[in-house]
Amino acid sequence: MKRVAYITVYWGDEFGKPPKTLAEKARDERLAQEILQTIKNSRNIKITETSIDHYHLEITGDEGFRFLMEVLQPASHLVTHTSVRVWKTYSRQELEAASLLEWRITNQAIEDDYYDFDYYDPSNTSRERDTEGVGPSFKECSACRTSLEQVRDLVVNKRLMRGNDISLTYSYQVIMAEWVGRLLQEHGLTGFDLRPVHHYKKPYKGEPTLYQLVVTNALPPMASPPTEFEQFHHCDVCGRTSRFLKHTHWWGKIQYYEETDVYYPRSVLEVVQDFNHTVELFGERVASPYIIITQRVYRLLREHKVKNWEAVPVYLVD
């Protein structure tokens, strides 16, 4: 696993605060330039953009990150909580060694169900819709709007798929091309159903057949610790709790963003299927589970060059 950090050093005026004096601007610019001089010979730190009041840095590996975070401590006010982000990348070998992986869809091209717009906002008149006899696609909590049960097939604008293999809707439903759905079925993968997806208007020439992937196998709770969560949101009406994986960290005076890993007890392998969803819900306004897949899914999708997804390892503990 390789960590890559992206950091913005900014010495201009800050939103919501009084403008800096000329002396303050000169001081902060001097600090920023001193940082550049200190790191200029570091092999692991690259300047990716410079401007009149900021520059962007890309840092590869733990050693370079530790070095830069220490260098930045005297000038921590030049680095805000949103300007330091750390992402993890995994080698093919690491991904193929993981028994389970978190499956992430990298494309979100499809709007939510066409008719649901009117139920979310009855005053929405931006598009004419005949909703007579068409109810919402999901039963939802009246307070937090968490989806409780799907009651009909999705109706979407299929043109937005535009040749993608897989896409999320805005509310995180998984839509896939017909050939991908058939691929999963023909290879006997488990833990999912396919529901047809309908076009919101009359059929058109070249209209694709699309499916909604519905993951049916729920896993037991994650192992926590070591899995860490933050920002819990509990609904007193439906009783559901959503959260985020812990991503807020501190290095001295500097706050940075880095998602923590997902862990399960090793015994989860006794109940796992090829497609699984977490019992935990993640997010705030639209809370949904994560999808966990096996190596069978990972290798099949790679072998057939299915696009619009990525995966990260899930770790097992005794």
Buried (B, 14 or more C-beta within 10 A) or exposed (E): EEBBBBBBBBBBEEEEEEEBEEEEBEBBBEBBEEBBEBBEEBEBBEEEEEEEEBBBBBBBBEEBBEBBBEBBEEBBBBBBEEBBBBEEEBEEEEBBEBBBBBBEBEBEBBBBBBBBBBBEEEEEEEEEBEBEEBEBBBEBBEEBBBBEEBEBBBBBEBBEBEEBBBBBBEBBBBBBBBEBBBBBEEEEBBBBEBBEBBBBEEEEEEEBEBBBBBBEBEBBEBBEEEBBBEBEBEBEEBEBBBBBBBBEEEBEEBBBBBBBBBBBBEEBEEEBBBBBBBEBBBBEEBBBBBBBBBBBBBEBBBEEEBEBBEBBBBBBEE
